[in-house]
Amino acid sequence: MDEGVKTGIDKIKKVRDSLHRRAKIYSDLGKLDDRGLARAMGSVQRAPAPGKKITKIGFIMLVSPDPFSTPFAIPTIIAGKYLEKVYNGATIKDIGQETKNFAADMSSIKDEIR
């Protein structure tokens, strides 16, 4: 086999192994028993989505009968939509799942090269 292809396969194997270890760590983090750590990890796993909340507040202000809140509703809705794009609310579970998907893709690429 060509030496360049062999080196490429070795690099892919190293990346795949690293991804498997990382995915396992992400999965194991949620299974820890310490209450303080579990609470902290739970807050990361249930990441807040500030954009959705601000958008909801904007719509509530827009629908409310108070005439003074209506001019503030539209900029609030726009700000909420912007924050939805900036802060995606990804959780550790999402990151672990995407890492597993990427590892599977790398494995299939490695198998195709052989």
Secondary structure as GFF3:
##gff-version 3
##sequence-region A 1 114
A	DSSP	alpha_helix	3	29	.	.	.	ID=ss1
A	DSSP	alpha_helix	35	45	.	.	.	ID=ss2
A	DSSP	alpha_helix	50	63	.	.	.	ID=ss3
A	DSSP	alpha_helix	70	86	.	.	.	ID=ss4
A	DSSP	alpha_helix	92	113	.	.	.	ID=ss5
###
